[in-house]
């Protein structure tokens, strides 16, 4: 049976690259090419492609709010005044540093926010700031006692790579195009130098779309 896959598609090598850079963000393109057994230009070309597609959004550090003193996590459901719409409220919520995420939702509420605070008492201060946002009518909150499954994306990477394998003829065409791009980017020494003696040129190009890994 052929599986339909919507949106950007990654293959097994893409998946291995993502897992490697997720585990070791400072590894660098040259060392990654050695670990993966492919040309340096191939690694750079695939990073650039996945950045253009939006699969990879950045290589910046992951911040733990608890390490900064924000040890309390809560989820706040908001009811807002509908005539103003959600976007203006979201823009104002973005001005509250402790609001980590805000989503428009279905159900009894209108928006759901993930917030952090330094203590339960400090959480009240954060909620008061949220309620003071113009357009917010009321808020209700629940406090997270423990994070059982942290935010993660690598299982999605593995699933997407498996879907790539099961994609049938369309996937075969994608593989052929990707192999052609890899050969252009990394199989020859000239292309390798273009992609970056030290990955300098290719990495600078990639940074226009996404901050790249170190060379």
VENVEN-V740773 format. One record per residue. N is the residue number from 1. RES is the residue in three letters. SS is DSSP state (~ for helix, > for strand, _ for the rest). PSI is psi in radians with two decimals (* if undefined). OMEGA is omega in whole degrees, -180 to 180 (* if undefined). Layout:
n=N res=RES ss=SS psi=PSI omega=OMEGA
n=N res=RES ss=SS psi=PSI omega=OMEGA
//
This chain:
n=1 res=UNK ss=_ psi=2.38 omega=-180
n=2 res=UNK ss=_ psi=2.31 omega=180
n=3 res=UNK ss=_ psi=2.29 omega=177
n=4 res=UNK ss=_ psi=2.33 omega=179
n=5 res=UNK ss=_ psi=2.14 omega=180
n=6 res=UNK ss=_ psi=2.56 omega=174
n=7 res=UNK ss=_ psi=-2.99 omega=-179
n=8 res=UNK ss=_ psi=2.52 omega=-177
n=9 res=UNK ss=_ psi=2.38 omega=175
n=10 res=UNK ss=_ psi=2.70 omega=178
n=11 res=UNK ss=_ psi=-3.00 omega=-174
n=12 res=UNK ss=~ psi=-0.69 omega=179
n=13 res=UNK ss=~ psi=-0.72 omega=175
n=14 res=UNK ss=~ psi=-0.79 omega=-179
n=15 res=UNK ss=~ psi=-0.74 omega=178
n=16 res=UNK ss=~ psi=-0.68 omega=178
n=17 res=UNK ss=~ psi=-0.81 omega=-179
n=18 res=UNK ss=~ psi=-0.77 omega=180
n=19 res=UNK ss=~ psi=-0.71 omega=-179
n=20 res=UNK ss=~ psi=-0.84 omega=-179
n=21 res=UNK ss=~ psi=-0.49 omega=176
n=22 res=UNK ss=~ psi=-0.68 omega=-180
n=23 res=UNK ss=~ psi=-0.62 omega=-177
n=24 res=UNK ss=_ psi=1.35 omega=-175
n=25 res=UNK ss=_ psi=-0.39 omega=-176
n=26 res=UNK ss=_ psi=0.28 omega=-173
n=27 res=UNK ss=_ psi=-0.62 omega=-179
n=28 res=UNK ss=_ psi=2.66 omega=-176
n=29 res=UNK ss=~ psi=-0.73 omega=-177
n=30 res=UNK ss=~ psi=-0.85 omega=180
n=31 res=UNK ss=~ psi=-0.63 omega=177
n=32 res=UNK ss=~ psi=-0.71 omega=179
n=33 res=UNK ss=~ psi=-0.64 omega=177
n=34 res=UNK ss=~ psi=-0.76 omega=-180
n=35 res=UNK ss=~ psi=-0.69 omega=-175
n=36 res=UNK ss=~ psi=-0.26 omega=180
n=37 res=UNK ss=_ psi=0.58 omega=179
n=38 res=UNK ss=_ psi=2.96 omega=180
n=39 res=UNK ss=_ psi=2.62 omega=178
n=40 res=UNK ss=~ psi=-0.72 omega=179
n=41 res=UNK ss=~ psi=-0.57 omega=177
n=42 res=UNK ss=~ psi=-0.78 omega=179
n=43 res=UNK ss=~ psi=-0.82 omega=-178
n=44 res=UNK ss=~ psi=-0.74 omega=-179
n=45 res=UNK ss=~ psi=-0.70 omega=-179
n=46 res=UNK ss=~ psi=-0.66 omega=175
n=47 res=UNK ss=~ psi=-0.78 omega=179
n=48 res=UNK ss=~ psi=-0.74 omega=-179
n=49 res=UNK ss=~ psi=-0.81 omega=-179
n=50 res=UNK ss=~ psi=-0.50 omega=175
n=51 res=UNK ss=~ psi=-0.76 omega=178
n=52 res=UNK ss=~ psi=-0.67 omega=-179
n=53 res=UNK ss=~ psi=-0.23 omega=-177
n=54 res=UNK ss=_ psi=0.08 omega=177
n=55 res=UNK ss=_ psi=-0.81 omega=176
n=56 res=UNK ss=_ psi=2.15 omega=-177
n=57 res=UNK ss=_ psi=-0.21 omega=179
n=58 res=UNK ss=_ psi=2.93 omega=178
n=59 res=UNK ss=_ psi=0.39 omega=-178
n=60 res=UNK ss=_ psi=2.93 omega=180
n=61 res=UNK ss=_ psi=2.57 omega=173
n=62 res=UNK ss=_ psi=2.25 omega=-175
n=63 res=UNK ss=_ psi=2.31 omega=175
n=64 res=UNK ss=_ psi=1.91 omega=-179
n=65 res=UNK ss=~ psi=-0.60 omega=-179
n=66 res=UNK ss=~ psi=-0.62 omega=179
n=67 res=UNK ss=~ psi=-0.36 omega=177
n=68 res=UNK ss=~ psi=0.03 omega=179
n=69 res=UNK ss=_ psi=-0.07 omega=180
n=70 res=UNK ss=_ psi=1.43 omega=-171
n=71 res=UNK ss=_ psi=-0.16 omega=-179
n=72 res=UNK ss=> psi=2.25 omega=174
n=73 res=UNK ss=> psi=2.36 omega=180
n=74 res=UNK ss=> psi=2.77 omega=176
n=75 res=UNK ss=> psi=2.16 omega=-174
n=76 res=UNK ss=> psi=2.12 omega=177
n=77 res=UNK ss=> psi=2.25 omega=-176
n=78 res=UNK ss=> psi=2.50 omega=165
n=79 res=UNK ss=> psi=2.26 omega=-175
n=80 res=UNK ss=> psi=2.85 omega=176
n=81 res=UNK ss=_ psi=2.00 omega=-171
n=82 res=UNK ss=~ psi=-0.63 omega=-177
n=83 res=UNK ss=~ psi=-0.57 omega=179
n=84 res=UNK ss=~ psi=-0.34 omega=-178
n=85 res=UNK ss=_ psi=2.98 omega=-176
n=86 res=UNK ss=~ psi=-0.61 omega=-172
n=87 res=UNK ss=~ psi=-0.81 omega=178
n=88 res=UNK ss=~ psi=-0.65 omega=178
n=89 res=UNK ss=~ psi=-0.74 omega=180
n=90 res=UNK ss=~ psi=-0.69 omega=179
n=91 res=UNK ss=~ psi=-0.67 omega=180
n=92 res=UNK ss=~ psi=-0.64 omega=178
n=93 res=UNK ss=~ psi=-0.56 omega=179
n=94 res=UNK ss=_ psi=-0.30 omega=177
n=95 res=UNK ss=_ psi=-0.10 omega=177
n=96 res=UNK ss=_ psi=1.91 omega=-174
n=97 res=UNK ss=_ psi=-0.54 omega=-176
n=98 res=UNK ss=_ psi=-0.16 omega=175
n=99 res=UNK ss=> psi=1.88 omega=-176
n=100 res=UNK ss=> psi=-0.66 omega=179
n=101 res=UNK ss=> psi=2.71 omega=173
n=102 res=UNK ss=> psi=2.27 omega=-176
n=103 res=UNK ss=> psi=2.45 omega=166
n=104 res=UNK ss=> psi=2.35 omega=-173
n=105 res=UNK ss=_ psi=2.91 omega=170
n=106 res=UNK ss=_ psi=3.04 omega=177
n=107 res=UNK ss=_ psi=-2.72 omega=-174
n=108 res=UNK ss=_ psi=-0.51 omega=-180
n=109 res=UNK ss=_ psi=3.07 omega=180
n=110 res=UNK ss=_ psi=-0.65 omega=180
n=111 res=UNK ss=> psi=2.63 omega=176
n=112 res=UNK ss=> psi=2.23 omega=-180
n=113 res=UNK ss=> psi=2.44 omega=168
n=114 res=UNK ss=> psi=2.16 omega=-175
n=115 res=UNK ss=> psi=2.80 omega=175
n=116 res=UNK ss=> psi=2.75 omega=179
n=117 res=UNK ss=> psi=2.86 omega=-178
n=118 res=UNK ss=_ psi=-0.37 omega=180
n=119 res=UNK ss=_ psi=3.03 omega=176
n=120 res=UNK ss=~ psi=-0.67 omega=178
n=121 res=UNK ss=~ psi=-0.71 omega=179
n=122 res=UNK ss=~ psi=-0.53 omega=177
n=123 res=UNK ss=~ psi=-0.64 omega=178
n=124 res=UNK ss=~ psi=-0.68 omega=177
n=125 res=UNK ss=~ psi=-0.76 omega=-180
n=126 res=UNK ss=~ psi=-0.76 omega=180
n=127 res=UNK ss=~ psi=-0.68 omega=177
n=128 res=UNK ss=~ psi=-0.69 omega=178
n=129 res=UNK ss=~ psi=-0.68 omega=-180
n=130 res=UNK ss=~ psi=-0.77 omega=-179
n=131 res=UNK ss=~ psi=-0.50 omega=179
n=132 res=UNK ss=_ psi=-0.21 omega=179
n=133 res=UNK ss=_ psi=2.28 omega=-179
n=134 res=UNK ss=_ psi=2.25 omega=-179
n=135 res=UNK ss=_ psi=-0.31 omega=178
n=136 res=UNK ss=> psi=2.17 omega=-179
n=137 res=UNK ss=> psi=-0.77 omega=179
n=138 res=UNK ss=> psi=2.82 omega=-178
n=139 res=UNK ss=> psi=2.53 omega=172
n=140 res=UNK ss=> psi=2.53 omega=-173
n=141 res=UNK ss=> psi=2.68 omega=170
n=142 res=UNK ss=> psi=2.48 omega=-178
n=143 res=UNK ss=> psi=2.34 omega=175
n=144 res=UNK ss=_ psi=2.18 omega=178
n=145 res=UNK ss=_ psi=-0.60 omega=-180
n=146 res=UNK ss=_ psi=2.57 omega=177
n=147 res=UNK ss=_ psi=1.86 omega=-178
n=148 res=UNK ss=_ psi=-0.70 omega=176
n=149 res=UNK ss=_ psi=1.88 omega=-180
n=150 res=UNK ss=_ psi=2.84 omega=178
n=151 res=UNK ss=_ psi=2.31 omega=-176
n=152 res=UNK ss=_ psi=2.68 omega=177
n=153 res=UNK ss=_ psi=-0.26 omega=-177
n=154 res=UNK ss=~ psi=-0.63 omega=174
n=155 res=UNK ss=~ psi=-0.57 omega=176
n=156 res=UNK ss=~ psi=-0.65 omega=177
n=157 res=UNK ss=~ psi=-0.81 omega=180
n=158 res=UNK ss=~ psi=-0.72 omega=180
n=159 res=UNK ss=~ psi=-0.70 omega=180
n=160 res=UNK ss=~ psi=-0.67 omega=178
n=161 res=UNK ss=~ psi=-0.67 omega=177
n=162 res=UNK ss=~ psi=-0.71 omega=179
n=163 res=UNK ss=~ psi=-0.59 omega=177
n=164 res=UNK ss=~ psi=-0.74 omega=-180
n=165 res=UNK ss=~ psi=-0.61 omega=-178
n=166 res=UNK ss=_ psi=0.12 omega=-172
n=167 res=UNK ss=_ psi=-0.17 omega=176
n=168 res=UNK ss=_ psi=-2.57 omega=-172
n=169 res=UNK ss=~ psi=-0.72 omega=179
n=170 res=UNK ss=~ psi=-0.68 omega=177
n=171 res=UNK ss=~ psi=-0.64 omega=179
n=172 res=UNK ss=~ psi=-0.72 omega=178
n=173 res=UNK ss=~ psi=-0.70 omega=178
n=174 res=UNK ss=~ psi=-0.69 omega=178
n=175 res=UNK ss=~ psi=-0.73 omega=-180
n=176 res=UNK ss=~ psi=-0.77 omega=179
n=177 res=UNK ss=~ psi=-0.70 omega=-179
n=178 res=UNK ss=~ psi=-0.69 omega=178
n=179 res=UNK ss=~ psi=-0.70 omega=177
n=180 res=UNK ss=~ psi=-0.76 omega=180
n=181 res=UNK ss=~ psi=-0.69 omega=179
n=182 res=UNK ss=~ psi=-0.73 omega=180
n=183 res=UNK ss=~ psi=-0.72 omega=180
n=184 res=UNK ss=~ psi=-0.69 omega=-174
n=185 res=UNK ss=~ psi=-0.63 omega=-166
n=186 res=UNK ss=~ psi=-0.11 omega=-173
n=187 res=UNK ss=~ psi=-0.41 omega=-180
n=188 res=UNK ss=_ psi=2.73 omega=-179
n=189 res=UNK ss=~ psi=-0.62 omega=178
n=190 res=UNK ss=~ psi=-0.78 omega=180
n=191 res=UNK ss=~ psi=-0.63 omega=178
n=192 res=UNK ss=~ psi=-0.72 omega=179
n=193 res=UNK ss=~ psi=-0.68 omega=178
n=194 res=UNK ss=~ psi=-0.74 omega=-180
n=195 res=UNK ss=~ psi=-0.39 omega=171
n=196 res=UNK ss=~ psi=1.80 omega=164
n=197 res=UNK ss=_ psi=1.74 omega=-168
n=198 res=UNK ss=_ psi=0.18 omega=178
n=199 res=UNK ss=_ psi=0.33 omega=-175
n=200 res=UNK ss=~ psi=-0.96 omega=-176
n=201 res=UNK ss=~ psi=-0.83 omega=-178
n=202 res=UNK ss=~ psi=-0.64 omega=-177
n=203 res=UNK ss=~ psi=-0.64 omega=178
n=204 res=UNK ss=~ psi=-0.67 omega=177
n=205 res=UNK ss=~ psi=-0.76 omega=-178
n=206 res=UNK ss=~ psi=-0.52 omega=-177
n=207 res=UNK ss=~ psi=-0.30 omega=176
n=208 res=UNK ss=_ psi=-0.48 omega=-180
n=209 res=UNK ss=_ psi=-0.64 omega=-176
n=210 res=UNK ss=_ psi=2.50 omega=179
n=211 res=UNK ss=_ psi=2.14 omega=-174
n=212 res=UNK ss=_ psi=2.95 omega=177
n=213 res=UNK ss=_ psi=2.86 omega=178
n=214 res=UNK ss=_ psi=2.68 omega=-180
n=215 res=UNK ss=_ psi=* omega=*
//
